[in-house]
Amino acid sequence: MRSRPLSSSSSCRYVSEDCEIPREASEADIAVLLTAGYMEITEEEKERVERKICCTERQMLCEFTLQIRDVKDKKGRPLRRYFLFCKGSCDPLMVIVGAYRKRIKDESTAFFGMGGPPTCYKP
């Protein structure tokens, strides 16, 4: 697995360049994700997060805890399901999802580096 540093400092975060892409899953695979602490989010919520933090789906897969699984619905049609980790220490993206679910208007400002949403690595 290849990775690149996010910064040149000694305490930097590494981002995988070949992170896992969506794969087919069974209901048992979904149950494992849920048991491990992932929460399901809707496609609309995922798209809202993408717009808010200006990240692509691929960046969210690589830099955050987004997991995507393709399953078949009861009629055999493909269905894509999205998950973010939220057990103990939640993925920061869940804050955006939670605010969206509660219809909280975001009025935060980036005052001294605080209050802004999480961001993706920009080379």
Secondary structure, DSSP 8 states (H G I E B T S, - for coil): --EEES-SSSS--EEESS----EE--HHHHHHHHHHTEEEE-HHHHHHHHHHHT--HHHHHHHS--EEEEEE-TTS-EEEEEEEE-SSS--THHHHHHHHHTT-------BTTBS--------
